[in-house]
Each structure stands twice: as C-alpha cells, then as structure tokens.
Amino acid sequence: MNTIDNIIKLALFEDSGLGDITTESILSQNLKGKGVIVAKESFILSGIEVAKKVFQLLDPLCKPFSSFCDGDYIKDGKTVFKIESDLLSLLKGERVALNFLQRLSGIATLTRSFVDELKFENVRLTDTRKTTPGLRSLEKEAVRAGGAYNHRMSLYDGILIKDNHIAVAGSIKKAVRAVKLRTSHLMKIEVEVTTQDEVMEAVEAGAEVIMLDNMNYDQMAAAVKYIDKKAIVEASGNVSLKTLNKIAATGVDVISCGALTHQARAVDLSMRIKN
C-alpha cells in the first residue's frame, strides 16, 4: 500500500472529489498552463515531492520542476516550484499542494530553530507521536528535514511503558517483566517516570531507556546522576526554545519535543497560474 499516495488522494477528494464548480464553469476546453509556487517569507523546505505527486496524480503528463530539495533554506521571494499541466489540474491541485508544502515546511522551519538553538552536540532532539492524524509519516519526515530525529513512528516499532501501562500492570517492575517475556530481545524497553523513586525502580527493573517526564532541572540532574549510564536518559515535557539548553545541561541523552509538530505555524506560499 502506497500510504503517501493514499494521503494525497484523500486530500484531493476532500477538496475536489465531487467536482470544481468554478473552474469547470470557466474552462470551456482543456487548455495547458504553467504554475509557479513562490515563497512569501523565508523558511526551511519540506514536502516538495508531495507537491509534485499532487499534480502527477491529477495529470500523469504534467511536468513538475524544482531546483530545491527538502531541508533547503528558501529565501523570501524565491520560486520554489514550477509545474506545466492542463489548467483544470493546476487549479484543482493548487490548494492541496500548498496545504502540504505550507504545513510540512512550517514543521521543518520550527524544527530547524530548535536545532540551531541547541548548544549540546551530544544531545539528540526528537519528535513525538503528537502529529496530525493521517499525516504522521509526512510530518516526521519534515522533522528530519529540519535537522532533528524521529522518536518511534507508532506503537508497533518501539516499547514505551507509560503511567497507564504501569497502573494496569501494578508496578514498573511488573510491567517491564511482562514486556521482556513477550517481546524480542532486540527491542529496547523504555519506561516513563515522574519521581526519583520511579527512577530507582526503573533502573532496578532493567529499563534500557528512562524518560524523565515533566521533571524540573534539579530532579533531572539528580536522576541522570543516579542512572549513571545504566540506561539512556530521555527528557520530555515543557520543552521550548527557552528551556531547551537548560534541559540539555542536566546531562540527558535525548530531548523529545511534541512542539516540533503540534505547535508549528504554516509558512506563507502562493501559487500563480498562467495559460
């Protein structure tokens, strides 16, 4: 199953699946035209291949072109993308292509601002699962375009024992034991903790990654000292541009930040069409 194609097809159907009343009323014949997408601010690009695919699904004979790749810095006023196609396809694909480019480039741009702010080269910045439903693969790709890393993609590719799992199991020790009995030895076991007592229990249980959730700086530093390289230490919660380096300074190995995806602002782009 081509997930990206399905996502784009759904977006196209949402916008023009039942027809484009305006364009179909104006166009009496199928004419060719050209479209250009222009930056109205400076940003980090993401989603260029998705934009191309939008028009290719509408018109397999179209000719998309861009001299830029995801991760490139785009200056205000630059032409990001050019497309030659029939006018109906150009007008049907315009908003969908822009929506993808604006959203994904917004994530890449915000991510790059965090990456540039982080002064600790040994600390890895990652995203979370706080993504737009249906767009996770694209948004996580945008995070990579911005220079950060991905946390687990979904529930299937990473073990993370959270507070509700601990509540169901009865304790951290019991939860870790249950997971070890039922999963591959190749999978790391991560445990979310909120107190020093839970840190101690997670270490004793043999957790390979320990997530410090919403701890203050002193608590994080104490936890890192106690863990003492026995596990990878991840910090999560209240991560912002202002707190990023203060968290990193506590000695953690990874900082996971939901803001990279759920607080990103769409960048400003426009499409101009000529026939």
C-alpha positions as CSV (number, residue, x, y, z in Angstrom):
1,M,0.0,0.0,0.0
2,N,1.4,3.4,-1.0
3,T,0.5,5.4,2.1
4,I,1.6,8.7,0.7
5,D,-0.4,8.3,-2.5
6,N,-3.5,7.4,-0.4
7,I,-3.0,10.5,1.8
8,I,-2.8,12.8,-1.2
9,K,-5.8,11.1,-2.9
10,L,-7.8,11.6,0.2
11,A,-6.8,15.3,0.3
12,L,-7.7,15.7,-3.4
13,F,-11.1,14.1,-2.9
14,E,-11.7,16.3,0.2
15,D,-11.1,19.4,-2.0
16,S,-12.5,18.5,-5.4
17,G,-13.7,14.9,-5.4
18,L,-17.2,16.0,-6.3
19,G,-16.0,18.5,-8.9
20,D,-14.7,22.0,-9.2
21,I,-17.7,24.1,-10.0
22,T,-15.8,27.4,-10.5
23,T,-13.1,26.1,-12.8
24,E,-15.3,23.7,-14.7
25,S,-17.7,26.6,-15.4
26,I,-15.0,28.9,-16.7
27,L,-13.0,26.4,-18.8
28,S,-14.8,25.5,-22.0
29,Q,-11.8,23.4,-23.2
30,N,-8.8,21.7,-21.8
31,L,-6.0,24.3,-22.1
32,K,-2.4,23.9,-21.0
33,G,-0.9,26.3,-18.4
34,K,2.0,26.9,-16.1
35,G,2.1,27.4,-12.4
36,V,4.7,28.7,-10.0
37,I,4.8,28.5,-6.3
38,V,6.5,31.5,-4.7
39,A,7.8,32.0,-1.2
40,K,6.3,34.9,0.7
41,E,8.7,34.5,3.6
42,S,12.0,32.7,4.3
43,F,11.7,29.1,5.6
44,I,13.1,25.5,5.5
45,L,11.5,23.5,2.8
46,S,9.7,20.2,3.3
47,G,7.1,18.4,1.2
48,I,8.4,19.2,-2.3
49,E,8.0,15.6,-3.6
50,V,4.5,15.5,-2.1
51,A,3.6,18.7,-4.0
52,K,4.9,17.1,-7.2
53,K,2.8,14.0,-6.6
54,V,-0.4,16.0,-6.1
55,F,-0.2,17.2,-9.7
56,Q,1.1,13.9,-11.1
57,L,-2.0,12.2,-9.7
58,L,-4.2,14.7,-11.4
59,D,-2.3,14.8,-14.7
60,P,0.2,12.0,-15.3
61,L,1.6,14.0,-18.2
62,C,2.4,17.1,-16.2
63,K,5.9,18.4,-15.9
64,P,6.9,19.4,-12.3
65,F,10.3,21.0,-11.6
66,S,12.1,22.4,-8.6
67,S,15.8,23.1,-8.1
68,F,15.3,22.7,-4.3
69,C,15.2,19.7,-2.0
70,D,13.7,19.1,1.4
71,G,15.9,20.7,4.1
72,D,16.9,23.6,1.8
73,Y,16.7,27.2,3.1
74,I,14.3,29.2,0.9
75,K,14.6,33.0,0.8
76,D,11.6,35.2,0.7
77,G,10.5,35.8,-2.9
78,K,12.2,32.7,-4.4
79,T,10.3,30.5,-6.8
80,V,10.1,27.2,-5.0
81,F,8.3,25.0,-7.6
82,K,7.2,25.1,-11.3
83,I,4.6,23.0,-12.9
84,E,3.3,22.6,-16.5
85,S,-0.1,20.9,-16.8
86,D,-3.6,21.3,-18.0
87,L,-5.3,24.2,-16.3
88,L,-8.0,22.1,-14.7
89,S,-5.4,20.0,-12.9
90,L,-3.4,23.1,-11.9
91,L,-6.4,24.8,-10.4
92,K,-7.6,21.6,-8.7
93,G,-4.2,20.8,-7.2
94,E,-3.3,24.3,-6.2
95,R,-4.7,24.4,-2.7
96,V,-3.8,20.8,-1.9
97,A,-0.2,21.2,-2.9
98,L,0.1,24.5,-1.0
99,N,-1.5,22.9,2.1
100,F,1.1,20.2,2.2
101,L,4.0,22.4,1.4
102,Q,3.0,25.1,4.0
103,R,2.3,22.7,6.8
104,L,5.4,20.5,6.3
105,S,7.7,23.4,5.7
106,G,6.3,25.0,8.9
107,I,7.4,21.9,10.8
108,A,10.8,21.8,9.2
109,T,11.3,25.6,9.9
110,L,10.3,25.3,13.6
111,T,12.5,22.2,14.0
112,R,15.5,24.0,12.5
113,S,15.0,26.8,15.0
114,F,15.3,24.3,17.8
115,V,18.2,22.5,16.2
116,D,20.1,25.8,15.8
117,E,19.3,26.8,19.4
118,L,20.6,23.5,20.9
119,K,24.2,24.0,22.1
120,F,24.9,20.5,23.3
121,E,26.1,18.3,20.3
122,N,25.8,15.1,22.3
123,V,22.1,15.6,23.0
124,R,19.6,14.2,20.4
125,L,16.4,16.2,19.7
126,T,13.4,14.1,18.7
127,D,9.8,14.5,17.9
128,T,6.9,12.6,19.5
129,R,3.6,11.0,18.3
130,K,1.8,14.3,18.7
131,T,1.1,14.6,15.0
132,T,-1.9,15.4,12.7
133,P,-4.0,12.2,12.3
134,G,-3.1,10.6,9.0
135,L,-0.1,12.8,8.3
136,R,2.4,11.3,10.8
137,S,4.8,9.9,8.2
138,L,5.0,13.2,6.3
139,E,5.3,15.3,9.5
140,K,8.1,13.1,10.8
141,E,9.9,13.4,7.5
142,A,9.5,17.2,7.9
143,V,11.2,17.0,11.3
144,R,14.1,15.2,9.7
145,A,14.3,17.9,7.0
146,G,14.6,20.4,9.8
147,G,17.6,18.6,11.2
148,A,16.1,16.7,14.2
149,Y,15.4,13.0,14.7
150,N,12.3,10.8,15.0
151,H,11.2,9.1,18.1
152,R,9.1,5.9,17.5
153,M,6.9,6.1,14.5
154,S,3.9,4.4,16.1
155,L,3.0,1.8,18.8
156,Y,4.4,-1.0,16.8
157,D,8.1,0.0,16.5
158,G,9.1,1.0,20.0
159,I,8.4,-0.1,23.6
160,L,7.4,2.7,25.9
161,I,5.9,1.9,29.2
162,K,3.9,4.9,30.4
163,D,1.9,5.7,33.5
164,N,-1.3,4.0,32.4
165,H,0.6,0.8,31.5
166,I,2.2,0.9,35.0
167,A,-1.2,1.3,36.5
168,V,-2.6,-1.7,34.6
169,A,0.5,-3.9,35.4
170,G,0.6,-2.9,39.0
171,S,4.2,-1.6,39.1
172,I,7.1,-0.6,36.9
173,K,8.9,-3.9,37.8
174,K,5.8,-6.0,36.7
175,A,5.3,-4.0,33.5
176,V,9.0,-4.4,32.5
177,R,8.9,-8.2,33.3
178,A,5.8,-8.7,31.3
179,V,7.2,-6.9,28.3
180,K,10.5,-8.8,28.5
181,L,8.6,-12.1,28.4
182,R,6.6,-11.3,25.3
183,T,8.9,-9.2,23.1
184,S,12.1,-9.7,21.1
185,H,15.4,-9.3,22.9
186,L,16.3,-6.8,20.1
187,M,13.8,-4.2,21.3
188,K,14.9,-1.6,23.9
189,I,12.5,-1.1,26.8
190,E,11.7,2.5,27.7
191,V,9.9,3.5,30.9
192,E,8.4,6.9,31.7
193,V,9.0,8.1,35.2
194,T,8.0,11.2,37.1
195,T,9.7,10.8,40.5
196,Q,13.1,9.8,41.9
197,D,11.5,6.6,43.4
198,E,10.3,5.6,39.9
199,V,13.7,6.3,38.5
200,M,15.2,3.9,41.0
201,E,12.6,1.3,40.3
202,A,13.1,1.6,36.5
203,V,16.8,1.1,36.9
204,E,16.3,-1.9,39.1
205,A,13.8,-3.4,36.7
206,G,16.4,-3.2,33.9
207,A,14.9,-0.5,31.7
208,E,17.2,0.4,28.9
209,V,15.8,3.9,28.3
210,I,14.3,6.0,31.0
211,M,12.1,9.0,30.2
212,L,12.0,11.8,32.7
213,D,8.6,13.3,32.3
214,N,7.9,16.9,33.4
215,M,10.7,16.9,36.0
216,N,12.4,20.2,37.0
217,Y,16.0,20.8,36.2
218,D,17.3,19.7,39.7
219,Q,15.2,16.5,39.5
220,M,16.6,15.7,36.1
221,A,20.2,16.3,37.1
222,A,19.7,14.0,40.1
223,A,18.1,11.3,38.0
224,V,20.9,11.4,35.5
225,K,23.5,11.1,38.3
226,Y,21.7,8.1,39.8
227,I,21.2,6.3,36.5
228,D,24.9,6.8,35.8
229,K,24.9,5.5,32.2
230,K,23.0,2.3,33.1
231,A,20.3,3.5,30.7
232,I,19.7,6.1,28.0
233,V,18.1,9.1,29.6
234,E,15.3,11.0,27.8
235,A,13.7,14.2,28.9
236,S,10.2,15.1,27.9
237,G,7.6,17.8,28.8
238,N,7.8,21.6,28.9
239,V,10.4,21.7,26.1
240,S,10.6,25.1,24.4
241,L,13.3,27.3,22.9
242,K,13.8,28.9,26.3
243,T,14.1,25.6,28.2
244,L,15.9,23.5,25.6
245,N,19.5,24.2,26.7
246,K,18.7,24.2,30.4
247,I,17.3,20.7,30.0
248,A,20.3,19.6,27.9
249,A,22.6,20.9,30.6
250,T,21.2,18.4,33.1
251,G,23.1,15.6,31.2
252,V,20.2,13.8,29.5
253,D,20.9,12.0,26.2
254,V,17.7,12.7,24.4
255,I,15.1,15.5,24.5
256,S,11.7,14.7,22.9
257,C,9.6,17.7,21.9
258,G,6.0,17.5,20.8
259,A,6.0,21.2,19.9
260,L,8.0,20.4,16.8
261,T,4.9,19.1,15.1
262,H,1.8,20.3,17.1
263,Q,2.9,24.0,17.5
264,A,4.4,24.6,14.0
265,R,2.9,27.5,12.0
266,A,2.3,27.0,8.3
267,V,4.7,29.1,6.2
268,D,3.4,31.6,3.6
269,L,3.4,30.5,0.0
270,S,1.3,31.4,-3.0
271,M,0.8,29.9,-6.5
272,R,0.4,31.9,-9.7
273,I,-1.0,30.4,-12.8
274,K,-0.6,31.5,-16.4
275,N,-2.1,30.0,-19.6
